[in-house]
Amino acid sequence: MDRRTFTKLIGLLAMPSGKSFGKTLKNTNIVVIGAGILGTMIAYELIKRGSRVTLIDKNYPASGASGNSFSWINATYPKKPYSYNLLSQLGIDAYRSLEKEFHFDIKWNGSLEWFKQSSQQKNLVAEINEVKKYPTFTPVDLISKSEAKRMEPNVYFGNKKQIAYSKSDGALDTVQAIQMIQNKFERLGGESIFPCEFLKLNQQNGKIKSIETNQGTIETNQAVFASGINTDKNLGLNISSTPTPGIILRTAPVDNRFNRIIVGPGVHIHQQKDGVIVLGEQGGAPLTHIDRLKERPSIFPSKEFEQMHTERIINTAKKFTSGLENIHVNQVSIGWRPLPKDRIPIIGRIKKMQGVYVSMMHSGISLAAIVSKLISEELLENKNIPILDHFRPSRFG
Ligand SMILES: Cc1cc2nc3c(=O)[nH]c(=O)nc-3n(C[C@H](O)[C@H](O)[C@H](O)COP(=O)(O)OP(=O)(O)OC[C@H]3O[C@@H](n4cnc5c(N)ncnc54)[C@H](O)[C@@H]3O)c2cc1C
């Protein structure tokens, strides 16, 4: 057994020893609020373990960040501190295991990353060397430009001598994955209500009795909030930063041009197994524009704006690739990143609201498979799993 597998097993074996609170919740109707990648996977893991579950979304599945994400499953640079890195490594294993249940479109060929600016490139190299000191093996290496070129003939790596190669990374077709999980959730007897907007909690003696929605009242004593950028608003909390937008382009399927996730200057690119090329900008809107975009639109106000941004992103990408000839952009969307105040995932019970559990994070695509397994275990076995202790909402007071 290699060191990586060994230490991961140790981590996993340590989990069941978490503190248990007694009574299990299998017969409770658990309501999951938000049908993004996290809510859908949590609902699925709960029903698979024998719970009664209702999944609601104010719009429809994948209508939030998950449906407008670049969908890179990553566990390497810059996942800090170590607890976050380890959770992300376990996240990759959890996807591998979930792939036995679902035929997801995931290309597991790793990622190649470099920067144009020398200071950023220097930082990348330093960060990788730092990550390599972690107690568990992190599968990231610095490879030469010629090695990278052999892997990715359609990409120019400029004058950089070293390229970061994160071998275990993959890219998912998230919308398709959510559809698959959602379908199986319903086949297993799960109840979905879309559109259905959570409005408020009804509590009695500090415990949840039911939740109020725009479709009526749902009886429950356990609610899981996987509601992304609306978490603070839904629960009256103050644990998130202002969400930042990112533009995602999806092309019509073409012949194979990219093997790996290309994290180049200004733009990320990957190509799904079905031939669709996905491009995501790295920068996002300037802060002054974010104020103007208070309604968090997922589309542009006009075709002209959409065309202008599409061309900008493709032209940036063309500076380091020859794989974007004769493409047709089928979809342009704006996604809003759920951002915890300290950028570290927020996972756990809310102390002052008995029966309320929160799951909110950036890198939610990377973490959904592991986090949903752990959350369902915490809820149904009514315990605390130690590996999640680093991510509790209680750190915000
Ligand atoms: C441009 C972009 C690129 C990204 N790239 C990556 C990447 O490469 N890798 C990665 O790991 N992560 C990436 N992310 C982040 C990732 O997409 C998110 O962390 C993840 O999708 C969060 O999933 P979620 O299920 O928590 O939230 P969401 O997908 O936003 O789902 C939340 C759902 O809750 C619903 N909801 C909210 N309030 C209510 C209410 N009151 N009642 C009912 N329903 C409600 C919403 O309608 C929504 O559907 C990216 C994000 C963006 C925007």
The ligand as a Tripos MOL2 file, in Angstrom:
@<TRIPOS>MOLECULE
LIG
   53    58     1     0     0
SMALL
NO_CHARGES

@<TRIPOS>ATOM
      1 C1        -17.5860   30.6190  -12.7680 C.3       1 LIG1
      2 C2        -17.3960   29.5850  -11.6880 C.ar      1 LIG1
      3 C3        -16.4080   28.6280  -11.8200 C.ar      1 LIG1
      4 C4        -16.2310   27.6740  -10.8220 C.ar      1 LIG1
      5 N1        -15.2940   26.6990  -11.0020 N.ar      1 LIG1
      6 C5        -15.1800   25.7140  -10.0890 C.ar      1 LIG1
      7 C6        -14.3140   24.6360  -10.3400 C.ar      1 LIG1
      8 O1        -13.6870   24.5510  -11.3880 O.2       1 LIG1
      9 N2        -14.2170   23.6750   -9.3870 N.ar      1 LIG1
     10 C7        -14.9440   23.7170   -8.2130 C.ar      1 LIG1
     11 O2        -14.8050   22.8170   -7.3830 O.2       1 LIG1
     12 N3        -15.7910   24.7350   -7.9760 N.ar      1 LIG1
     13 C8        -15.9380   25.7210   -8.8810 C.ar      1 LIG1
     14 N4        -16.8020   26.7370   -8.6690 N.ar      1 LIG1
     15 C9        -17.5660   26.7820   -7.4200 C.3       1 LIG1
     16 C10       -18.7130   25.7710   -7.4520 C.3       1 LIG1
     17 O3        -19.4230   25.8970   -8.6520 O.3       1 LIG1
     18 C11       -19.6060   25.9550   -6.2400 C.3       1 LIG1
     19 O4        -18.8530   25.8780   -5.0600 O.3       1 LIG1
     20 C12       -20.6910   24.9140   -6.1830 C.3       1 LIG1
     21 O5        -21.4050   24.8580   -7.3860 O.3       1 LIG1
     22 C13       -21.6260   25.1790   -5.0230 C.3       1 LIG1
     23 O6        -22.6390   24.2350   -5.0570 O.3       1 LIG1
     24 P1        -23.9240   24.4210   -4.1720 P.3       1 LIG1
     25 O7        -24.7900   23.2490   -4.4280 O.co2     1 LIG1
     26 O8        -23.5210   24.7070   -2.7830 O.co2     1 LIG1
     27 O9        -24.5640   25.7990   -4.6590 O.3       1 LIG1
     28 P2        -25.4630   26.1420   -5.9080 P.3       1 LIG1
     29 O10       -25.1480   25.3280   -7.0870 O.co2     1 LIG1
     30 O11       -25.4350   27.6110   -6.0780 O.co2     1 LIG1
     31 O12       -26.9100   25.6950   -5.4450 O.3       1 LIG1
     32 C14       -27.6370   26.3920   -4.4720 C.3       1 LIG1
     33 C15       -29.1050   26.2500   -4.8200 C.3       1 LIG1
     34 O13       -29.8780   26.7630   -3.7290 O.3       1 LIG1
     35 C16       -31.0580   27.3110   -4.2600 C.3       1 LIG1
     36 N5        -31.6240   28.2220   -3.2390 N.ar      1 LIG1
     37 C17       -31.0370   29.3310   -2.7210 C.ar      1 LIG1
     38 N6        -31.8950   29.8980   -1.8410 N.ar      1 LIG1
     39 C18       -33.0140   29.1490   -1.8130 C.ar      1 LIG1
     40 C19       -34.2420   29.2320   -1.1240 C.ar      1 LIG1
     41 N7        -34.5290   30.2620   -0.2980 N.pl3     1 LIG1
     42 N8        -35.1710   28.2800   -1.3210 N.ar      1 LIG1
     43 C20       -34.9250   27.2450   -2.1460 C.ar      1 LIG1
     44 N9        -33.7780   27.1340   -2.8750 N.ar      1 LIG1
     45 C21       -32.8430   28.0650   -2.6990 C.ar      1 LIG1
     46 C22       -30.5660   28.0180   -5.5190 C.3       1 LIG1
     47 O14       -31.6470   28.1990   -6.4320 O.3       1 LIG1
     48 C23       -29.5150   27.0560   -6.0410 C.3       1 LIG1
     49 O15       -30.0140   26.1770   -7.0310 O.3       1 LIG1
     50 C24       -17.0240   27.7020   -9.6460 C.ar      1 LIG1
     51 C25       -18.0400   28.6460   -9.5380 C.ar      1 LIG1
     52 C26       -18.2300   29.5800  -10.5410 C.ar      1 LIG1
     53 C27       -19.3500   30.5640  -10.4040 C.3       1 LIG1
@<TRIPOS>BOND
     1     1     2 1
     2     2     3 ar
     3     2    52 ar
     4     3     4 ar
     5     4     5 ar
     6     4    50 ar
     7     5     6 ar
     8     6     7 ar
     9     6    13 1
    10     7     8 2
    11     7     9 ar
    12     9    10 ar
    13    10    11 2
    14    10    12 ar
    15    12    13 ar
    16    13    14 ar
    17    14    15 1
    18    14    50 ar
    19    15    16 1
    20    16    17 1
    21    16    18 1
    22    18    19 1
    23    18    20 1
    24    20    21 1
    25    20    22 1
    26    22    23 1
    27    23    24 1
    28    24    25 2
    29    24    26 1
    30    24    27 1
    31    27    28 1
    32    28    29 2
    33    28    30 1
    34    28    31 1
    35    31    32 1
    36    32    33 1
    37    33    34 1
    38    33    48 1
    39    34    35 1
    40    35    36 1
    41    35    46 1
    42    36    37 ar
    43    36    45 ar
    44    37    38 ar
    45    38    39 ar
    46    39    40 ar
    47    39    45 ar
    48    40    41 1
    49    40    42 ar
    50    42    43 ar
    51    43    44 ar
    52    44    45 ar
    53    46    47 1
    54    46    48 1
    55    48    49 1
    56    50    51 ar
    57    51    52 ar
    58    52    53 1
@<TRIPOS>SUBSTRUCTURE
     1 LIG1         1 GROUP 0 **** ****
